[in-house]
Amino acid sequence: MVQSAEGALNEIHEMLQRVNKLAIRAANGTLTEEDRAMVDAAFPG
């Protein structure tokens, strides 16, 4: 059971890191308008 929880936490951590990287790229102008629109669609909020 502990291994399942650890695996789930690792998945969540990886997703949050990806969201953070995409947010940074969107904010600093690395992404195109189309890329930002796709990020916004994938991570509404």
N, C-alpha and C positions, 0 to 999 in steps of 0.2 A: 504494500500500500504506500509506503514511503517513497518507493521508486517511482510509482505512478504520479504522486504529487510533485516530486522533483522534476520529472519529465515535463509535466504540464507547466511548471514555473519556468523551466528553461525555454519552452516554446513561447510563452508570454514575453519573457525577457528579449528573445530574438525579435519578436514582432515589434516591441516597443523601440528597440534599437533601430530597426528599419524605418519606422515612422519618424523617429528623431532625425535620421540621416536625410530622409526625403524632405522633412520640414526645413532643415538647414539649407538644403539645395534650393528649395523653392524660395526661401527668404533671400538668399544671396545672389540670385539671378542665374544660377547654373542651369536651371531647367527652362525649357521653352514654355510659351503660353499653353501649348497643347499638353506638354508634360504636366504642368501644374493643374490643368483641368482634370487630367486622369488621376492625379494624386488626390485632388479634392473629391472626386467621385468615389475613389477607393476608401477614403478615410473622412467621411462627412463629420462635421461637428463643429 
